[in-house]
Amino acid sequence: MFLTDSDLQALWLTVRLASVVTLILLLIGTPIAWWLARTKAWWKGPISAVLALPLVLPPSVLGFYLLLAMGPNGPLGQITQTLGLGTLPFTFWGLVIASVFYSMPFMVQPLQTAFEAIGERPLEVAATLRASPLDAFFTVAVPLARPGFITACILSFAHTVGEFGVVLMIGGNLPGATRVASVQIYEHVEAMEYLQAHRLSAVLLVFSFLVLVVLYTWQPKPKKGS
């Protein structure tokens, strides 16, 4: 068999994680990106820097602080325990929260760029037609920013698939629960199972290549407002 049952289990968990994270990022990243594209507030710079931290911060550092925050003595951990949810480290939803933080810039930055490329004119025209700000956003801004949404979702999904340091810090290595594909490859290498590591790595390599093909070949250019 090309892939073992544990490999397939890790791949399925990875796809599930990336899908949930991408959906959550789409819901929370869109209003953040819209605000960043429209605001002229002085704190736009510091907030943008905080959101972009995962691009330059070592994953182990981010994972360490998230582990503390979600632990039994951390602020998030105390909230989840009060709600009767226990602690999140070494659970699937702990991976989700960590991945949302780690992949945030891959959703927000493409969307912000797409929203900024729209310009003011289309929204002004919508306002003259008595469209509310919410109507103008969904009927004008979102359609014009469609290429940005496609790019942001693809990048967020692919980046989550390729995570290692953060998911290992938060999720550990529990088969069927937190062992994603990148950790499974690490396990194969640790056990000197190079053939299995090669096969699973090849699957992720092909996936990464196809993602780049979509981004650089099929992706339409953002439309500018006239």
Secondary structure, DSSP 8 states (H G I E B T S, - for coil): --S-HHHHHHHHHHHHHHHHHHHHHHHHHHHHHHHHHH---TTHHHHHHHHHHHHHS-HHHHHHHHHHHHSTTSHHHHHHHHTT----TTSHHHHHHHHHHHHHHHHHHHHHHHHHHH-SHHHHHHHHTT--HHHHIIIIIHHHTHHHHHHHHHHHHHHHHT--HHHHHHH---TTTT--HHHHHHHHHHTT-HHHHHHHHHHHHHHHHHHHHIIIII--------
